[in-house]
């Protein structure tokens, strides 16, 4: 006879789910409040006691935020710099991972290069701001797209992740392609890249987040509104509206956050697969 008893949830599993729920609440609650506040009027935001859901929702904060500063130009600049830097990071990381795993260079040379890449992960990005600014100024690339993109065109983390992932790929497939007369380019594009797609997409997603949210470097290297990006635009919106129109500021924040949230929701399968596979191979 079938048993009617339900499987018991162990105490460690219950604690794990409870901890996960707490983390989700702590991270998600401010974002949810930001979204709801973007539909509130100013007096409702300042009302005590406060309200979580908007009592009289309004959409006026969104056009007000968009027109308060040139958000259209900022959005276009962020898209251009993010797409260019992300593509560069993915391509260079793939090239480096292929060279470190599938070429016949001396082992000591590949291990030394990989050690330098890992060492680069330990260098804070703020350390290289002054050298990068001096270099871009000497090349007269300040306040330009190339000045924003080139210092961030490579990724040590992405190279590390792809290298670890490629170590777990079947080397026999690469050897078979070599026997069939495939060149390094053909092996890279036709064999390795399709198999490394989960890790490659993960590298791209992390690069998108890093470039889209970058505030310090675009602030330093740009001088005009024509080259500013969205995070700087959000800061300018805060300076313009101050503490008087938090609904408008929250609407501007939604403009910055929403594309990244939607991207992660659509691509979370690749993120989990890529990170998990890269973590257990090496």
TIKOL-814035 format. One record per atom (N, C-alpha, C, O): x, y, z; residue in one letter. Coordinates in steps of 0.1 Angstrom, whole numbers, plus 5000, padded with zeros to 4 digits. Example, Ala and Ser with C-alpha at 12.3 -4.5 7.8 and 13.67 -1.06 7.14 Angstrom:
TIKOL-814035
513249435078a 512349555078a 513249675078a 514249675085a 512849785071s 513749895071s 512950005079s 513450115080s 
This chain:
TIKOL-814035
500849885000x 500050005000x 500950135000x 501950135007x 500550234993x 501350354992x 501350425006x 500350425012x 502450475010x 502550545022x 502050685021x 502350755011x 501350725031x 500850865031x 501750965039x 501451075040x 502850905044x 503750995052x 504551085042x 504951035032x 504651205046x 505351305038x 506851295042x 507151275054x 507751325033x 509151325036x 509451445046x 509051555044x 510251405056x 510551505066x 511751595061x 512651555054x 511651725064x 512651815061x 513651825072x 513251855084x 514951795070x 515951785080x 516151925086x 515852025079x 516651935098x 516952065104x 518052145096x 517852265095x 519152085092x 520052165084x 519452225071x 519752335067x 518552145064x 517952195052x 517052315056x 516952415049x 516252295067x 515352405071x 516152535075x 515752645071x 517352515081x 518152635085x 518652695072x 518752815071x 519052615062x 519552665050x 518552745042x 518852855037x 517352695042x 516252765035x 515852895043x 515653005037x 515952895056x 515653015064x 516653115062x 516353235060x 517953075061x 519053175059x 518853235045x 519053355043x 518553145035x 518353205021x 517153305021x 517253405014x 516153275028x 514953365028x 515353495034x 514953605030x 516153495045x 516553615051x 517453705042x 517253825041x 518353635035x 519153705025x 518353765014x 518553885010x 517353695009x 516553744998x 515753865003x 515653964996x 515253855015x 514453975021x 515354095022x 515054205018x 516554075028x 517454185030x 517954255017x 518054375017x 518154165007x 518554224994x 517454274986x 517554384980x 516254204986x 515154244977x 514254354983x 513654424975x 514154364996x 513254465002x 513554604998x 512654674994x 514854644998x 515154784993x 514754804979x 514354914975x 515054704970x 514654724956x 513154734954x 512654814946x 512454654962x 510954654961x 510454794965x 509554854959x 510954844977x 510554974982x 510955084971x 510155174969x 512055074965x 512455174955x 511455174944x 511055274939x 511055054939x 510055044928x 508755104932x 508155184925x 508255074944x 506955134949x 507055284951x 506155354948x 508255324956x 508455464959x 508455554946x 508055664946x 508855484935x 508855564922x 507455594918x 507255674909x 506455524923x 505055554920x 504355644930x 503155664929x 505055684940x 504455764951x 504655914949x 505655954942x 503755994954x 503956134954x 504856174966x 505056094975x 505456294965x 506456334975x 505856334989x 506556294999x 504656394991x 504156395005x 503856265011x 503956245023x 503556165002x 503356025008x 504655965012x 504655885022x 505755995005x 507055945009x 507455995023x 508055925031x 507156125025x 507656185038x 506556165049x 506856205061x 505456105046x 504456085056x 504855995067x 505555895065x 504556025079x 504855945091x 503555905098x 502755995101x 503255775101x 504055665097x 504055635082x 503055675075x 505055585076x 505255565062x 504355455057x 503855365064x 504155455044x 503455345037x 504355265028x 505355325022x 504155135027x 504955055018x 504355055004x 505155084994x 503055035002x 502455034989x 501955184986x 501455244995x 502055224974x 501555364971x 500055374972x 499355284966x 499555464979x 498055484981x 497455544969x 496355514965x 498155644963x 497655704951x 498755704940x 499555794938x 498855584933x 499955574924x 499955674913x 498955724908x 501155724909x 501355814898x 502455774889x 503455724894x 502355804877x 503455774867x 504255904864x 505155894855x 503856014870x 504556144866x 505956144870x 506756224864x 506456064879x 507856064884x 508756024872x 509856074871x 508255934864x 509155884853x 509455984842x 510656004839x 508456054836x 508856154827x 509556274833x 510456334827x 509256304846x 509956404853x 511456374855x 512356464853x 511756254858x 513156204860x 513856204846x 514956244845x 513156164836x 513756154823x 514156284817x 515156304810x 513356384820x 513556524815x 514356614824x 514856714820x 514556574837x 515256654846x 516756664842x 517356774843x 517356554837x 518656554832x 518556474818x 517656404816x 519656494810x 519556424796x 519756274797x 520756224793x 518756204803x 518856064805x 518955984792x 519555884791x 518356034781x 518455974768x 519855964764x 520355854759x 520656064765x 522056064761x 522855974770x 523755904766x 522555984783x 523255894793x 523055754790x 523955664791x 521755724787x 521455584784x 522155534772x 522655424772x 522255614761x 522955574749x 524355554752x 524955454747x 525055644759x 526455624763x 526655494771x 527655424768x 525855464780x 525955344788x 525855224779x 526655124781x 524955224770x 524755104761x 525955094752x 526454974751x 526455194747x 527655184738x 528855134745x 529555044741x 529155194757x 530355164764x 530255014770x 531254944770x 529054984775x 528854854780x 528954744770x 529654644772x 528354764758x 528454664748x 529854644743x 530354534741x 530554754740x 531954744735x 532854684745x 533654594742x 532754724758x 533654664768x 533354524771x 534254444773x 532054484771x 531654344773x 532154254762x 532754144764x 531954304749x 532454224738x 533954204739x 534454094736x 534654314742x 536154304743x 536554204754x 537454124752x 535954214765x 536254124777x 536053974773x 536853884776x 534853944767x 534553814763x 535553754753x 536053644754x 535853834743x 536853784732x 538253764738x 538853664735x 538753864745x 540053854751x 540153734761x 541153664761x 539153724769x 539153614779x 539153474772x 539753384776x 538353464761x 538253344753x 539653314747x 540153194747x 540253414741x 541553394735x 542653344745x 543353254743x 542653414757x 543653384767x 543353244773x 544353164775x 542153204775x 541753074780x 542252964770x 542752864774x 541952984757x 542352894747x 543952874747x 544452764746x 544652984748x 546052984748x 546652914760x 547652844759x 545952934771x 546452874784x 546152724785x 546852654792x 545252674777x 544752534779x 545152454766x 545652334768x 544952504755x 544952414743x 546152444734x 546352364724x 547052534736x 548252554728x 549352464734x 549252414745x 550352444726x 551452364730x 552652444735x 553852404733x 552452554741x 553452634747x 554052564759x 553352484765x 555252594763x 555852534775x 554952554787x 554352654789x 554952444795x 554052454807x 554452564816x 553552634822x 555752584818x 556152694827x 555752834822x 555452914830x 555652844809x 555252974804x 553752994806x 553353104810x 552952894804x 551552904806x 551152924821x 550252994824x 551852844829x 551652864844x 552053004849x 551353054857x 553153054843x 553553184847x 552553294843x 552253384851x 552053284831x 551053374826x 549753364834x 549153474838x 549353244837x 548153224846x 548353284860x 547453344865x 549653274865x 549853334878x 549753484878x 549253544888x 550253544867x 550153694866x 548653734865x 548253834871x 547853654858x 546453684857x 545753674871x 544953764874x 546053574878x 545453554892x 545953674901x 545153724909x 547253714899x 547753824907x 547053954904x 546854034913x 546553964892x 545854084888x 544554094895x 543954204897x 543953984899x 542653984906x 542854044920x 541854094926x 544054054925x 544254104939x 544554254939x 544754314949x 544654314927x 545054454926x 543654534926x 542854514917x 543454624935x 542254704935x 542154794923x 543254844918x 540954804917x 540854884905x 541255034907x 541655104898x 541155084920x 541455224923x 542955254921x 543355364919x 543755144922x 545255164921x 545655214907x 546555284906x 544955164897x 545355194883x 544655314877x 544755344865x 543855384885x 543055494880x 543955604875x 543855654864x 544955644883x 545855754879x 546755714867x 546755794857x 547355594866x 548055554854x 547155554842x 547555594831x 545955504843x 545055494832x 544655634827x 544555664815x 544455724836x 544055864833x 545255934826x 544956004816x 546455914831x 547555974824x 547755924810x 548056004801x 547555794808x 547755734795x 546655784786x 546955824774x 545455784790x 544355834781x 544555984778x 544256024766x 545056064787x 545256204784x 546356224774x 546356304766x 547456144776x 548556154766x 548156114752x 548556174742x 547156024751x 546655984738x 545556074733x 544956054722x 545256174741x 544156264738x 542756194737x 541956224728x 542556094745x 541356014745x 540456044757x 539455974759x 540756154765x 539856194776x 538556244770x 538556304759x 537456214777x 536156254773x 535756194759x 535256264750x 536056064758x 535755994745x 535355854749x 535555804760x 534755784739x 534255644741x 535455554743x 535455474752x 536555574736x 537755484737x 538355514751x 538955414756x 538355634756x 538855664769x 538155584780x 538755544790x 536855574778x 536055494788x 536255344787x 536255274797x 536355304774x 536255154772x 537555084774x 537654984780x 538655144768x 539955074767x 540555034780x 541054914782x 540555114791x 541055064804x 540354944810x 540854874818x 539054924805x 538254814810x 538054704800x 537054634800x 538954704790x 538754614778x 539154464781x 538754374773x 539754444792x 540154304796x 539654274810x 539354364818x 539554144813x 539054094826x 539953974831x 539953874824x 540553994842x 541253884848x 540353774853x 540653654852x 539253814859x 538253724865x 537653634853x 537553514855x 537353704842x 536753624831x 537753524825x 537353414821x 539053564824x 540053474819x 540253354829x 540353244824x 540253384842x 540353274851x 539153184850x 539353054850x 537953234849x 536753144849x 536753064836x 536452944837x 537053124825x 537053044812x 538152944812x 537952834806x 539352984817x 540452884818x 540052764826x 540252644822x 539452784838x 538952674846x 537952584839x 537952464840x 537052654831x 536052574824x 536652494813x 536252384811x 537552554806x 538152484794x 538952364798x 539152274791x 539552364811x 540252254816x 539352124816x 539952014816x 538052144818x 537152034819x 536551984806x 535851894805x 536952054795x 536352014782x 537151894776x 538351884779x 536451814768x 537151694763x 538251734753x 537951784742x 539551704757x 540651744748x 540651654735x 541251694725x 540051544736x 539951454724x 539251524712x 539651504701x 538251604715x 537551674704x 538451774698x 538451784685x 539251844705x 540251934700x 541251864691x 541651904680x 541751754697x 542751674689x 542151624676x 542851614666x 540951574676x 540251524664x 540151634654x 540351614642x 539851754658x 539751874649x 541151904643x 541251944632x 542151894652x 543551914647x 543951814636x 544551854626x 543551684639x 543851584629x 543151604616x 543651574605x 541951654617x 541151684604x 541751814597x 541151844586x 542751874602x 543351994596x 542752124600x 543052224593x 542052134611x 541452254615x 542652344621x 543452294628x 542552474618x 543552564623x 543152604637x 542152564642x 544052684644x 543752724657x 542452814657x 541652794666x 542352894647x 541052984646x 539852894645x 538852914651x 539952794637x 538752704635x 538452624647x 537352604651x 539552574654x 539252504666x 538652594677x 537852554685x 539152714677x 538652814687x 537152844685x 536352834694x 536852884672x 535452934670x 534452824668x 533252844671x 534852714662x 533952604658x 533852494668x 532852424669x 534852484677x 534852374687x 534752424701x 533852384708x 535752504705x 535852554719x 534652644722x 534052624733x 534452744714x 533452844718x 532052794720x 531352824730x 531552694711x 530252644714x 530152564727x 529252564735x 531252484730x 531252404742x 531452494755x 530952454766x 532052614754x 532252694765x 531252804766x 531452904773x 530152784760x 529052894760x 528552934773x 528453054776x 528252834783x 527852874796x 528852964803x 528453074809x 530052934803x 531053014810x 531253144803x 531453254809x 531153144789x 531353264782x 530253364784x 530453484786x 529053314785x 527853394788x 527953454802x 527653574805x 528453374812x 528653424825x 529653534826x 529453634833x 530753524819x 531753624818x 531053754812x 531353864817x 530253734802x 529653854796x 528653924805x 528554044806x 527953844813x 526953904822x 527653984834x 527254084837x 528753924839x 529453994849x 530054124843x 530154224850x 530554114831x 531154234825x 530054344822x 530254464824x 528854304819x 527754394817x 527454464830x 527354594830x 527354394841x 527054454854x 528154554858x 527854664862x 529454514856x 530554594860x 530554724852x 530754834857x 530354714839x 530454834830x 529254924832x 529355044832x 528054864833x 526854944834x 526755024847x 526255134847x 527354964858x 527255034871x 528555114874x 528655174885x 529455114865x 530755184868x 530455334869x 529855394860x 530955394880x 530655534883x 531955614883x 532055714877x 533055554890x 534255634893x 534955664880x 535355784877x 535255564872x 536155594860x 535455684850x 536055774845x 534155654846x 533555754837x 533455894842x 533555994835x 533355904856x 533256044862x 534556114860x 534656234858x 535656034861x 537056094861x 537456134846x 537956234844x 537156044837x 537656054823x 536756144814x 537256184804x 535556164818x 534656254810x 534456384816x 534556404828x 534256484807x 534056624812x 532756684808x 532356794813x 532056634798x 530856694792x 529656604794x 529856474795x 528556654793x 527256574794x 527156484782x 526456384783x 527756514771x 527656434759x 528256294761x 527956204754x 529156284771x 529856154773x 529556094786x 530155984789x 528756154794x 528356094807x 527555964806x 526855944796x 527655884816x 526855754816x 525755764826x 525655854834x 524955654827x 523755654836x 524055674851x 523355754857x 525055604856x 525355624871x 525655774874x 525255824884x 526355844865x 526655984867x 525356064865x 525156164872x 524556024856x 523256094854x 522356074866x 521656174870x 522455964873x 521655944885x 522156034896x 521356094904x 523456054897x 524056144907x 523656284904x 523356364913x 523656324891x 523256464887x 521756484890x 521356594894x 520956374889x 519556384892x 519356414907x 518556494911x 520156344915x 520156364929x 520556504933x 519856574941x 521556564926x 521956694929x 520856794924x 520756904931x 520156764914x 519156854909x 517856854917x 517356964921x 517456734921x 516156724929x 516456734944x 515456764951x 517656704948x 517956714963x 517056624971x 516756504967x 516656674982x 515856594992x 514356624990x 513556594999x 513956694979x 512556734978x 511756634970x 510556624973x 512256574960x 511556484951x 512156344951x 512656304941x 511956274961x 512556134962x 511756044952x 512355944948x 510556074949x 509855994939x 510555994926x 510655894919x 510956114922x 511656134909x 513056064909x 513456004899x 513756074921x 515056004922x 514855854921x 515655784915x 513855804928x 513555654927x 513255614913x 513555504908x 512455694906x 512155664892x 513455664883x 513655574875x 514355754885x 515655754878x 516455634882x 517155574873x 516355584894x 517055464898x 516555344891x 517255254888x 515255344889x 514655234882x 515155224868x 515355114862x 515355344861x 515955344848x 517355274848x 517655204838x 518055284858x 519455234859x 519455084862x 520155004857x 518555044872x 518554914877x 517754814869x 518154694867x 516654854863x 515754764856x 516454684845x 516254564844x 517254744836x 517854654825x 518754544830x 518754434825x 519454574841x 520354464847x 519554354853x 519854234852x 518454394861x 517654294867x 516954204857x 516954084858x 516454264846x 515854184835x 516854094829x 516553974825x 518054144827x 519054064820x 519453944829x 519553834823x 519553954842x 519853844851x 518753744852x 518953624852x 517553794852x 516353704852x 516353614840x 516053494841x 516653674828x 516653594816x 517853504815x 517753404807x 518953534821x 520153454819x 520653384831x 521853334832x 519853364842x 520253304854x 520753154852x 521553114860x 520153084842x 520552954840x 521952944836x 522752854841x 522453034827x 523853034822x 524753074834x 525853014835x 524353164842x 525153204853x 525453094863x 526653064866x 524453014867x 524552904876x 525452794870x 526352744876x 525152764857x 525952654851x 527352694848x 528252614850x 527552824844x 528952864842x 529852874854x 530952824854x 529252924865x 530052934878x 530252804884x 531352774888x 529252714884x 529352584890x 530352504882x 531252434889x 530352504869x 531252424861x 532752474863x 533652404864x 532852614863x 534252664865x 534852644879x 536052644881x 533952624889x 534452604902x 534952474905x 535852454914x 534452374898x 534752234901x 535852174892x 536252064893x 536252254882x 537252214873x 538552284875x 538552414876x 539652214874x 540952284875x 542052194880x 543152224881x 
